[in-house]
Every structure is written in structure tokens, then in C-alpha cells.
Amino acid sequence: KGFKDASRLLQNLTAAVGRPVRLGSASVLVSARLGRELRTTGLPVGNARWQRRNRADFVVTHDVDADTEGSVAIETGCGKPGKKVVMQDASFTNDSNSIVHRKVALFFSQYRWGLLSEQPVGSPIETGPDGELRVSACSAELRVRLAAADGSSTCEFDVNSRRTSRGCAPKLSESQPDGPLASFMFAPFHRAVNRFCDARSKEPQLQHNGMVDSLMNRQCDGLSAAEVLRNHRDFWGTPEGTQPAPGDISFDVVAEKSNRRVVVVMDVSGSMSGNRLTMMKSAVSQFLMEILEDGSECALISFKRQHQLLSGFTIIRSRENRENLSRLVEALNASGSTCIAGAVSAAAS
């Protein structure tokens, strides 16, 4: 339901961009355990084929915490797409989580289109057109106030320095104007916000405030989210002014295979010195960190003149398991002669 609702929300968000859009599909890789749970709810969950942690658009797993959820950046900047999206599986197993579809839409917008936050990164106070001080917001029509992040203390503001007490930030009131309202990149989790800011819009509730000291304005030279979208290939099409087509996107959810048993056998003889050893370490670490499925078991063996069991079977339950195995690989050095037979025999047994 979270992905289906996210698809509808993305249609609303892009409705005013002004060009037809064909988003296609995004692959979502979940753990074998979560796949079983989602199937019981009637959600069509397929079996992973080509999808792996390093190839899927979304990776939903238990070894991600709330602070690291989101789009994994390749290069920081305006309109720069991400490498993938990582999310907590708890977001999809908690029945009371009513904002999961907004999380999915937010992370997709960052990952696919390279959109950035419109929350102030500097002072949350700005000077309005008539010289009055006001709380910064992407759209001047938003009803916004200054509030402490924890909600337990009062915000203090120094008029001269325009500094606020620590932890104070703009917060939307529950009551907002009716109709389309921007901006999603400013307040993605507020139920009334359902559009991106658009500097070209004639509707006050959608217009962009280029004066806010936000990451979006800094990196995009004051462009609104809708203007950044118009420069993306998803929105290249017929000329402006034509009726936009629905922004359909399907999220194809597949589950990892479970209970795979893998023994990684690594040659660390003298012939592997230099670049060969570096490339092997990189490949094995990528396999451990991004490809090996949750619930799998993995053992490590190295060999030169004799083989060495670096680690017996470890069940992959967390990121820590992956990192511990990866550290063993990174510590390897190349030297000596080569005898592969003993290592292969040990792995097979």
C-alpha cells in the first residue's frame, strides 16, 4: 500500500510541471523475511532475479537505521541522481506508519531527479517584501511558525543576529489553505502539502521563494523544484502548455532468496601482489556489503602455500556482520607460493 500510495502522490506532485512524463518502474528489493510478511497482506511480491543490493532502485532491509534512510548520493549537487535508496523494513511492517508513502515519494524525488531539501540551512528567519521579519518557507502562502524540534521548549530569537535558540526550525501548522499546496521538498510529511514549488506558477500557493537559505536554492541557483524537473529527461516531451499525461510509476517489489550458504575462497599467494589483490578485495567487499542476501551464511578461506579459515559460517543478520567479514578481507596480504587444492577441499567440506 505504501508504494501504491507513493505512486499516486508522485502523480499529484508532478501534475503542474507542464510536460508529459513517463516514469516507468522502479525495482524494490526486500529481505526474504519481509517478502513473506508482505505476501500475507496480499501484496504481489516476486522473487529476485537480477535484482541485488547493488542494482535495485530501492533496498529495504533491517540493517539501516532512521538516520541513514534515504537516497545514497553518487555526487552532491542540483539535479544529481543517487545510487539507490535504502529504507528500514520497519517502515513497512508498522501498521500505524501513515507517512511511509511520503517517505517513498521523497526518497524517489531525491534519487531519480536529484531534488534537494528546501528547509532553511542557515537562519530560519528572513525579511519579507515590506521589510518585516518572518519565518522562512518555500511558499509565502504556507502557515508556518518557529518551533523547537522536540516540542518541549520555547524558541528564542535574536533580532540583531537573526539567530534562534538551538533546535528551532520552521514548522507547519495543522490548518493550511485548501487546494494544491507547495512545497513537498520543504514539508514532505505534512498531509496538506501535495505539490512542488514552481517559480513559473501563477498560483500563490505554488510559487517559489528563492530567498530562503535552503540547500535547494544554494545548489540550484534559486531554481524551484519544478524547474529542476523540467530539465530532467523524464519530463522532456511536447512543448509547454500541453496537457500533461499522468506520471505513472510502478514499484516492482521482489524478495531476496533466503538461506544461501557461501564460502568465499581467496588467493593471497605472491602472484596476487599489487593491483590483483586490491581488485580482489574490492570485489569480495562489494559482494559482502551489497550483494549477499540477508539470512545467508558466509565463510571465508584464504590460501597460499596452505589454506587458512578466516571465518566459519556467519549468518548475515546485520550490517555489523557484513563489516566484520569485510575487515577480515581488507587485512589480507599477498606472499608465498600457491596451493589451491587444500582450500577448495576445505570449502567443499
C-alpha positions in Angstrom: 0.0 0.0 0.0 2.9 2.4 0.8 4.3 2.0 -2.8 0.9 2.3 -4.4 0.1 5.5 -2.4 3.5 6.8 -3.2 2.8 6.4 -7.0 -0.4 8.4 -6.7 1.4 11.1 -4.6 4.1 11.4 -7.3 1.4 11.9 -9.9 0.0 14.8 -7.9 3.4 16.3 -7.2 4.3 16.4 -10.9 0.9 17.4 -12.2 1.8 21.1 -12.7 5.2 20.6 -14.2 3.6 21.1 -17.6 5.1 18.3 -19.8 4.1 14.7 -20.3 6.0 12.3 -18.1 6.7 8.5 -18.4 8.3 7.3 -15.2 8.2 3.5 -15.9 9.1 1.3 -13.0 11.4 1.2 -10.0 12.7 -2.1 -8.5 12.3 -2.6 -4.8 14.4 -5.4 -3.2 13.2 -6.6 0.3 14.6 -9.3 2.5 13.2 -12.8 2.3 11.5 -12.4 5.7 9.8 -9.1 4.8 8.8 -10.6 1.5 6.9 -13.4 3.3 5.2 -10.9 5.6 4.1 -8.7 2.7 2.7 -11.6 0.8 0.4 -12.4 3.7 -1.1 -8.9 3.2 -1.9 -9.7 -0.4 0.9 -7.5 -1.9 2.3 -9.2 -5.1 5.9 -9.8 -4.2 8.1 -11.6 -6.8 11.3 -13.5 -6.4 14.6 -11.6 -7.0 16.2 -12.5 -10.3 18.7 -9.8 -11.5 18.0 -7.6 -8.5 20.7 -7.3 -5.9 21.6 -4.8 -3.3 23.9 -3.0 -5.7 21.5 -3.0 -8.6 18.0 -2.4 -7.2 16.5 1.1 -7.1 15.2 0.6 -3.5 16.7 -1.7 -0.9 14.5 -2.3 2.1 16.4 -4.0 5.0 16.7 -4.3 8.7 20.3 -3.1 8.9 19.5 0.5 8.2 18.7 3.0 10.9 16.5 6.1 10.7 19.4 8.4 10.3 20.8 6.7 7.2 17.5 6.1 5.4 17.2 7.9 2.0 18.9 8.4 -1.3 22.6 7.3 -1.4 24.4 10.0 -3.2 26.9 9.4 -6.0 27.7 13.1 -6.5 26.2 16.0 -4.5 24.6 18.8 -6.4 21.4 20.1 -8.1 19.7 17.5 -10.2 22.3 14.8 -9.5 20.6 11.4 -9.3 21.5 9.0 -6.5 23.0 5.5 -6.5 20.0 3.8 -4.8 17.5 4.3 -1.9 17.9 2.5 1.4 15.0 2.1 3.8 14.2 0.4 7.1 12.0 -2.7 6.8 10.2 -1.5 10.0 8.7 1.3 7.9 6.6 -1.3 6.0 5.8 -3.6 8.9 4.4 -0.9 11.3 0.6 -0.7 10.6 0.5 2.7 12.2 3.1 4.3 9.9 0.9 6.6 7.9 3.7 8.5 6.3 5.6 5.7 4.6 4.2 6.6 1.1 5.5 10.2 1.7 8.9 8.8 2.6 9.0 6.7 -0.6 8.0 9.7 -2.7 10.6 11.9 -1.0 13.4 9.4 -1.4 12.4 8.8 -5.0 12.4 12.5 -5.8 16.0 12.8 -4.4 17.2 9.6 -6.0 15.6 9.9 -9.5 15.6 13.7 -10.0 18.3 14.9 -7.6 15.9 17.3 -5.8 17.2 18.8 -2.5 15.7 20.0 0.7 14.0 23.4 0.9 14.3 23.7 4.6 16.5 26.6 5.8 20.1 25.5 6.5 21.0 28.9 7.8 18.8 31.3 9.7 15.1 30.3 9.6 14.2 34.0 9.6 14.0 36.2 6.5 13.0 39.7 5.6 9.7 39.9 3.7 8.8 42.3 0.8 7.6 45.0 3.1 10.6 44.7 5.4 9.0 42.7 8.2 10.8 39.7 9.7 9.1 36.3 9.1 9.7 32.6 9.3 11.3 31.2 6.1 9.1 29.0 3.9 9.3 27.9 0.3 5.8 29.3 -0.4 4.7 32.5 1.3 1.2 31.0 1.5 2.2 28.3 3.9 1.1 28.9 7.5 4.3 28.3 9.3 5.8 29.1 12.8 9.1 28.7 14.6 9.1 25.6 16.9 11.6 23.6 18.9 12.4 20.2 17.3 11.5 18.3 20.5 8.4 20.4 21.1 9.2 20.8 24.7 10.8 24.2 24.8 10.2 27.7 23.6 12.2 29.1 20.7 14.1 32.3 21.3 15.1 34.7 18.6 17.8 37.5 18.5 16.6 40.3 16.2 20.1 41.6 15.6 21.9 38.4 14.8 18.8 36.6 13.5 19.9 33.6 15.4 17.4 31.3 17.1 17.9 29.0 20.1 19.3 25.6 19.2 17.0 23.1 17.6 14.4 25.7 16.4 13.1 25.3 12.9 10.1 26.2 10.7 7.0 24.0 11.4 3.8 23.9 9.5 0.5 24.5 11.3 -2.1 21.7 11.0 -4.5 24.1 9.4 -3.4 25.1 5.8 -5.1 26.7 2.8 -7.3 24.4 0.7 -6.3 23.2 -2.8 -2.8 22.5 -4.3 -0.1 23.5 -1.8 3.7 23.6 -2.1 6.3 22.7 -1.3 6.9 19.0 -0.8 10.6 19.4 -0.5 10.0 21.9 2.4 7.4 19.8 4.3 7.2 16.3 2.8 5.4 14.8 5.7 2.5 17.3 6.1 -0.7 15.8 4.8 -1.8 19.2 3.2 1.3 19.6 1.0 0.9 17.9 -2.4 2.9 19.9 -4.9 6.4 21.0 -5.7 7.2 24.8 -5.7 7.1 26.3 -9.2 8.6 29.7 -10.0 6.5 29.8 -13.1 3.2 29.2 -11.4 0.6 32.0 -11.2 -1.0 30.4 -8.2 0.3 32.0 -4.9 0.2 28.6 -3.1 2.7 27.1 -5.6 5.1 30.0 -6.1 8.7 29.6 -5.1 10.6 31.7 -2.6 14.1 32.0 -3.9 15.2 34.0 -0.9 15.2 31.0 1.6 18.7 30.0 2.6 18.0 26.3 1.7 20.1 23.6 0.1 17.9 23.7 -3.0 18.4 27.4 -3.5 22.1 27.2 -2.8 22.8 24.3 -5.1 20.3 25.1 -7.8 20.9 28.9 -8.1 17.5 29.7 -6.8 15.6 27.4 -9.2 12.3 25.9 -7.9 11.8 22.1 -7.8 9.5 22.2 -10.8 12.2 24.0 -12.9 14.7 21.4 -12.0 12.3 18.7 -13.0 11.7 20.3 -16.4 15.5 19.9 -17.1 15.3 16.1 -16.4 14.8 13.6 -19.3 11.6 12.2 -17.6 9.9 15.5 -18.5 11.2 16.0 -22.0 8.3 15.8 -24.4 5.8 18.1 -26.1 6.1 21.9 -25.7 5.0 23.6 -22.6 1.3 24.4 -22.4 0.1 21.0 -23.5 -1.9 18.8 -21.2 0.5 16.7 -19.1 0.0 12.9 -19.1 -0.3 11.0 -15.8 3.0 10.4 -14.1 2.5 6.7 -13.7 5.3 4.8 -11.9 5.1 1.2 -10.7 7.2 -0.1 -7.9 8.1 -3.8 -8.6 8.7 -5.4 -5.2 10.8 -8.6 -5.1 12.2 -10.6 -2.2 15.8 -11.8 -1.8 16.5 -15.5 -1.8 17.0 -16.9 1.7 19.4 -19.3 3.4 22.2 -19.3 0.8 25.4 -20.8 2.1 28.5 -19.3 0.5 32.2 -20.0 1.0 34.5 -17.3 -0.4 37.9 -18.7 -1.3 40.6 -16.1 -1.9 44.1 -16.5 -3.4 46.7 -14.5 -1.4 49.8 -16.0 -2.9 52.7 -13.9 -4.1 51.3 -13.8 -7.7 48.3 -11.7 -6.4 50.5 -8.8 -5.2 49.7 -5.3 -6.2 46.6 -4.4 -8.3 45.3 -8.0 -8.4 45.0 -8.2 -4.6 43.4 -4.7 -4.5 40.8 -5.7 -7.1 40.0 -9.0 -5.4 39.5 -7.2 -2.0 37.2 -4.7 -3.7 35.1 -7.4 -5.4 34.7 -9.5 -2.2 33.9 -6.5 -0.1 31.2 -5.4 -2.6 29.8 -8.9 -2.5 29.7 -8.9 1.3 28.3 -5.4 1.7 25.9 -5.0 -1.2 25.0 -8.4 -2.8 24.8 -11.2 -0.3 21.3 -11.6 0.9 20.1 -11.2 4.5 19.7 -14.5 6.2 22.5 -16.1 4.2 25.5 -17.8 5.7 29.0 -16.9 4.7 32.5 -18.3 5.4 35.9 -17.0 4.4 39.0 -19.0 3.4 42.3 -17.7 2.1 45.2 -19.7 0.6 48.8 -19.5 -0.5 51.1 -22.4 0.4 48.5 -23.6 2.9 44.9 -22.5 3.3 43.5 -20.6 6.3 40.0 -20.5 7.7 39.4 -16.8 8.3 35.8 -17.2 9.4 33.4 -20.0 9.8 29.8 -19.7 8.7 28.4 -16.3 9.8 24.7 -15.7 9.5 24.1 -12.3 7.8 21.7 -10.6 10.2 23.1 -7.0 10.3 25.4 -4.5 8.7 27.8 -5.3 11.5 28.1 -8.9 10.3 29.0 -7.7 6.9 31.5 -5.2 8.1 33.2 -7.7 10.4 33.7 -10.1 7.4 34.8 -7.2 5.2 37.5 -6.2 7.7 39.0 -9.7 7.6 39.3 -9.4 3.8 40.9 -5.9 3.9 43.6 -7.3 6.3 44.9 -9.8 3.8 48.4 -9.6 2.3 49.9 -11.4 -0.6 53.0 -13.6 -0.3 54.3 -17.2 -0.8 53.6 -20.0 -3.3 50.2 -21.2 -4.5 48.3 -24.4 -3.4 44.6 -24.2 -4.3 43.7 -27.8 -3.7 43.5 -27.7 0.1 41.4 -24.6 0.1 38.9 -25.9 -2.4 38.7 -29.2 -0.4 38.1 -27.2 2.8 35.4 -25.1 1.2 33.6 -28.1 -0.2 33.6 -29.8 3.2 
